[in-house]
Amino acid sequence: MKRRMIMIVALLALALLAVGCGGDMATGSVAVEQMEPEEAARDDFYAEGDFAMAGAPAPALATMAPVAESAIVDSAANTAAQPPADQQRLIIRNADMTIVATDTEAALAQIAQMAENGGGWVVSSNVYQSSETTKSGYVQIRVPSEGFQSVLDAIAGLAVRVESLSTSGQDVTEEYVDLSSQLANLEATAARVRAFLDDATRVEDALAVNAELSRLEGEIAVIKGRMQFLEQSSAFSSITVNVTPDELAQPIQVAGWQPSGVAKQAIETLVSALQALANLLIWFVIVALPILLLILIPFALIIWIIRRLRRRERPAPPPAE
């Protein structure tokens, strides 16, 4: 009886041990099956992504996966970064105004000189004839943002009156800070990639790492260019001034009559008449006169001959007694 009990207990222990081993093996196989798709997906990503090179080995590319993943995590963490308290505000200011001036060209020249004296420059300028006696124009200038309002006041002082004035400002501080964070992350990632390039011993590995380094350097150049644009745009404000002439300052015209214009037309008519008379005289001397001579000379000879014959036929007068 005791032997049977011992055998039954032994069989139960063996059964429990077999069940436990089977569960561990199943768990291990499931973990292996879960890891294999992840590793395969990672290998496919690096094989088909920016690291794709002919014959590049997957282990060398997978070695750089932690670098790219850490860069993505750092970038995502800093994207939502807010401007620090000591960050100077970057505001892009623009103004568009229309003024009335006594002399359009003189006003445009003064505005351009004002911009150059203040450390700015003229972006574009144009003057055109708006009527027979008046000219209009516009000028676009860039001036330091510190003197933005003072330049607007000085331009208003040049005008007879200000027809319109509109100003706008765009705060780009948050975008600038975000770009700074992205730049720092990309530069750190590029430094780590350069370390991989120094450690590369195979040509395929070096080519793959160099391709990724070129991509990172391209993104760094784009971000630096955008940051430089924001810095310059916020440091120099844009002002566009449209200048129209003052109608009261223009010369008086009575029903559109201008004595100078009438005199000019009379002189032109006189010159035209003299030219026509000179042309007629030239034509007469060169063309008409020779033809008349050819016609009149024979007639004159005939008349002279007839008169001479008549004189011969007359009877002689009787002698005087």
Secondary structure as UniProt FT lines:
FT   HELIX           2..48
FT   TURN            50..51
FT   TURN            54..55
FT   HELIX           58..63
FT   HELIX           65..79
FT   TURN            85..86
FT   STRAND          91..101
FT   HELIX           104..117
FT   TURN            118..119
FT   STRAND          121..129
FT   STRAND          135..144
FT   HELIX           145..147
FT   HELIX           148..158
FT   STRAND          161..171
FT   HELIX           173..199
FT   HELIX           203..235
FT   STRAND          236..245
FT   HELIX           247..249
FT   TURN            255..256
FT   HELIX           259..283
FT   HELIX           284..288
FT   HELIX           289..313
//
